[in-house]
Amino acid sequence: MIYRPILTVDEKDNPIGSASKADIQRMGLWHRIVQVMIMDKHGRYLLQRRSKNVSVPGLWNHSAAGHVDEGEGYLQAAVRETKEELGIDIQDLVEVESWQSNTESVGELIVVKGGHHLWSSSQLTEIPEMVEALNRIL
């Protein structure tokens, strides 16, 4: 898989440059990620089970998630990741929460963790490379 340069930030979320995913992980650089939770009209959330071909295989995870690439904002990245991972072109995401974490010297600023979209199983496209299964939960 080819990765685009990822936006790097300082500990206050100010953009300072970009780097490859490998360099960010190796050097523990601060960077932005997005996590999207998609809710259906019944209040159920869509989760994806990560495929065997990606990091942390088999983990039940957010509807979609990923790094914020160079030149993107949080919402743009959330829209792109949702399209890449689920095949859904969703524009009505709502910023719900933001926080910082520092795990093993890699900082992640997470801002988008929410969205409301009426979807049905026929709208979802599983991407075998990234997603093993999809499930709705209460």
PyMOL commands that set and color helices and strands:
alter all, ss='L'
color gray80, all
select helices_A, chain A and resi 21-27+74-86+121-123
alter helices_A, ss='H'
color red, helices_A
select strands_A, chain A and resi 6-9+15-19+31-36+38-39+45-50+60-61+64-67+99-103+106-110+115-116+131-137
alter strands_A, ss='S'
color yellow, strands_A
deselect
rebuild
show_as cartoon
